[in-house]
Amino acid sequence: MAMPYMSILDLDRSLRPLLGELCWEADWGEFTSLSLQFGTPRIELLREPMSSTSRRKDVRRNAARRLVAVRGRWMLWVQAAHWRVVRSRECLATGSTSYRRKQMALRDLKGQRLTEIQLVPQTGATRFEFDLDTALEVRRMDPRSKEELWRIYGRDGYVRSIRGDGAFGREESGSKE
């Protein structure tokens, strides 16, 4: 029997501005991590150049660089969870499919508006729905896991998260617009 979904807005109404935002970047990292950027991008200075006394030339060169990142108003980060991109009930890719299929599926999310976030309170399973009949589905890897499945970072200075036991969290991230 399928468990009923509930809207994320029932847990945190401050996420309402995220709904309707365009996804302009979707990428995955090692293992199963996935990140999506939403809303107006901006350049963030992460670190000014610094000196290094390392014997390694590449370490000195990297230390002498200024580090910047382009980030959206909102960032979704999926970690230690199974994920899949679905369009019209067809699975386009999962965290374990080929590089090419992941690239194509994540490219499909770019330019789409996030319209709804639904989750199962008992398991944290979440469905991020987009306006062009595409969804990102996230669920825990282990049925007993209480690990975080995803985090949403906002420029309002808060990070929201959901765990595998359905527990929702909202805490200050320390960075505001």
Buried (B, 14 or more C-beta within 10 A) or exposed (E): EEEEBBEBBEBBEEBEBBBEBBBBBBEBEEEBBBBBBBBEBEEEEEEEEEEEEEEEEEEEEBBEEEEEEEBBBBBBBBBBBBBBBBBEEEEBBBBEBEEEBBBBBBEBBEEBBBBBBBBBBEBBBBBBBBEEEBBBBBBBEEEEBEBBBBBBBBBBEBBBBBBBBBEBBBEEBEBEE
